[in-house]
Amino acid sequence: FFPANSGNKEITWMMLEAGAETDVVNSVGRTAAQMAAFVGQHDCVTVINNFFPRERLDYYTKPQGLDKEPKLPVKLAGPLHKIITTTNMHPVKIVLLVKENPLLAEVEALQKCYRVLDLICEKCMKQKDMNEVLAMKMHYISCIFQKCITFLKEREDKLDGFIKSLLKGREKDGFPVYQEKLIRESIRKFPYCEATLLQQLVRSIAPVEI
């Protein structure tokens, strides 16, 4: 609680990596993220909300149950974890993180990654302490990965073409329509309609014209 309340992002991150629990509550029933938000330490809230232990991802690098192969090759765990824990959710930033890593920027690799993200999303929604924010984030990254696959398969300019499409503004005001449609589409495809976060997003976005 103290690093989060003091606004020290580095120590907050170190404590999370050392195994600090994010869902433990204090004497007034508040988590560290809730207390940090209460005192205005929003950078620490962002760190806590975006933290995802590497061991939770490494689980998928080992065969489970009747599987003969792991769902995620070990070589992809590091690059994928970097994207999962990034606090910059701009779609161009995510595509650039994919593009800069040759291991990720392949159709087969991205297919394995987005399927694992979908599994993590499902687990976030079905676990006892539901984490809608993390579930939505995993789903959102999965949607961007799937769009990356489309561009890698169908476009000669590949991920560069995807980035150009995301940045291109319409003539009258420069508004990035393709980017807006992609984000809205990812929200619409979120598979858990009962999620409070989804309903809040829909209520906020639906009345706003592109």
For each residue, the residues with C-beta under 8 A, 3 or more apart:
1: 4 5 26 32 35
2: 5 6
3: 6 8 11 12 15 44
4: 1 12 32 33 35 36 41 44 45 48
5: 1 2 32 35 36 39 41 44
6: 2 3 11 41
7: 36 41 43 44
8: 3 11 12 44
9: 12 13 43 44 47
10: 13 14
11: 3 6 8 14 15
12: 3 4 8 9 15 16 44 47 48
13: 9 10 16 17 47 51
14: 10 11 17 18
15: 3 11 12 18 20
16: 12 13 19 20 22 47 48 51 53
17: 13 14 53
18: 14 15
19: 16
20: 15 16 32
21: 24
22: 16 31 32 33 48 51
23: 31 129
24: 21 31 32
25: 28 29 30 31
26: 1 29 30 31 35
27:
28: 25
29: 25 26
30: 25 26 34 35 38
31: 22 23 24 25 26 34 35
32: 1 4 5 20 22 24 35 36 48
33: 4 22 36 37 44 45 48 49
34: 30 31 37 38
35: 1 4 5 26 30 31 32 38 39
36: 4 5 7 32 33 39 41 42 44 45 48
37: 33 34 40 41 42 45
38: 30 34 35
39: 5 35 36
40: 37
41: 4 5 6 7 36 37 44 45
42: 36 37 45 46
43: 7 9 46 47
44: 3 4 5 7 8 9 12 33 36 41 47 48
45: 4 33 36 37 41 42 48 49
46: 42 43 49 50 87
47: 9 12 13 16 43 44 50 51 87
48: 4 12 16 22 32 33 36 44 45 51
49: 33 45 46 133 134
50: 46 47 85 86 87 137
51: 13 16 22 47 48 85
52: 56 57 81 84 85 134
53: 16 17 56 57
54: 57 58 77 81
55: 58 59
56: 52 53 59 120
57: 52 53 54 60 61 72 77 80 81 84 116 120
58: 54 55 61 62 77
59: 55 56 62 64
60: 57 64 70 71 72 77 116 119
61: 57 58 70 72 73 74 77
62: 58 59 70
63: 67 68 69 70
64: 59 60 67 70 71
65:
66:
67: 63 64 70 71
68: 63
69: 63
70: 60 61 62 63 64 67 73 74
71: 60 64 67 112 115 116 119
72: 57 60 61 76 77 80 112 113 116
73: 61 70 76 77 109 112
74: 61 70 77
75: 78 103
76: 72 73 79 80 103 104 109 112 113
77: 54 57 58 60 61 72 73 74 80 81
78: 75 81 82
79: 76 82 83 97 101 103 104
80: 57 72 76 77 83 84 104 113 116
81: 52 54 57 77 78 84 85
82: 78 79 85 86 97
83: 79 80 86 94 97 98 141
84: 52 57 80 81 117 137 138 141
85: 50 51 52 81 82
86: 50 82 83 89 93 94 97
87: 46 47 50
88: 93
89: 86 93 94 137 140
90: 93 94
91: 94 95 144 166 179 182 183
92: 95 96 163 166 167 179
93: 86 88 89 90 96 97
94: 83 86 89 90 91 97 98 141 144
95: 91 92 98 99 144 148 159 162 163 166
96: 92 93 99 100 163
97: 79 82 83 86 93 94 100 101 104
98: 83 94 95 101 104 105 110 145 148 159
99: 95 96 105 159 160 163
100: 96 97
101: 79 97 98 104 105
102: 105 106
103: 75 76 79 106 109
104: 76 79 80 97 98 101 109 110 113
105: 98 99 101 102 109 110 148 152 159
106: 102 103 109 110 152
107: 110 111 149 152 153
108: 111 112
109: 73 76 103 104 105 106 112 113
110: 98 104 105 106 107 113 114 145 146 148 149 152
111: 107 108 114 115 149
112: 71 72 73 76 108 109 115 116
113: 72 76 80 104 109 110 116 117 145
114: 110 111 117 118 141 142 145 146 149
115: 71 111 112 118 119
116: 57 60 71 72 80 112 113 119 120
117: 84 113 114 120 121 138 139 141 142 145
118: 114 115 121 122 138 139 142
119: 60 71 115 116 122 123
120: 56 57 116 117 123 124 134 135 138
121: 117 118 124 125 135 136 138 139 142 191
122: 118 119 125 126 135
123: 119 120 126 127
124: 120 121 127 130 131 132 134 135 138
125: 121 122 130 131 132 135 192 195
126: 122 123 130
127: 123 124 130 131
128:
129: 23
130: 124 125 126 127 135
131: 124 125 127 134 135
132: 124 125 135 136 192 195 196 197 198
133: 49 136 137 197
134: 49 52 120 124 131 137 138
135: 120 121 122 124 125 130 131 132 138 139 192 195
136: 121 132 133 139 140 190 195 197 198
137: 50 84 89 133 134 140 141
138: 84 117 118 120 121 124 134 135 141 142
139: 117 118 121 135 136 142 143 186 189 190 191
140: 89 136 137 143 144 183 186
141: 83 84 94 114 117 137 138 144 145
142: 114 117 118 121 138 139 145 146
143: 139 140 146 147 182 185 186 189
144: 91 94 95 140 141 147 148 182 186
145: 98 110 113 114 117 141 142 148 149
146: 110 114 142 143 149 150
147: 143 144 150 151 162 182
148: 95 98 105 110 144 145 151 152 159 162
149: 107 110 111 114 145 146 152 153
150: 146 147 153 154
151: 147 148 154 155 157 158 159 161 162
152: 105 106 107 110 148 149 155 158 159
153: 107 149 150
154: 150 151
155: 151 152 158 161 162
156: 161
157: 151 160 161 164
158: 151 152 155 161 162
159: 95 98 99 105 148 151 152 162 163
160: 99 157 163 164
161: 151 155 156 157 158 164 165
162: 95 147 148 151 155 158 159 165 166
163: 92 95 96 99 159 160 166 167
164: 157 160 161 167 168
165: 161 162 168 178
166: 91 92 95 162 163 176 178 179 182
167: 92 163 164 176 179
168: 164 165 176 178
169: 173 174 175 176 177
170: 173 174 175 177
171:
172:
173: 169 170
174: 169 170
175: 169 170 180 210
176: 166 167 168 169 179 180
177: 169 170 180 181 210
178: 165 166 168 181 182
179: 91 92 166 167 176 182 183
180: 175 176 177 183 184 210
181: 177 178 184 185 210
182: 91 143 144 147 166 178 179 185 186
183: 91 140 179 180 186 187
184: 180 181 187 188 205 210
185: 143 181 182 188 189
186: 139 140 143 144 182 183 189 190
187: 183 184 190 198 201 202 205
188: 184 185
189: 139 143 185 186
190: 136 139 186 187 193 195 198
191: 121 139
192: 125 132 135 195 198
193: 190 198
194:
195: 125 132 135 136 190 192 198 199
196: 132 199 200
197: 132 133 136 200 201
198: 132 136 187 190 192 193 195 201 202
199: 195 196 202 203
200: 196 197 203 204
201: 187 197 198 204 205
202: 187 198 199 205 206
203: 199 200 206
204: 200 201 208
205: 184 187 201 202 208
206: 202 203
207:
208: 204 205
209:
210: 175 177 180 181 184
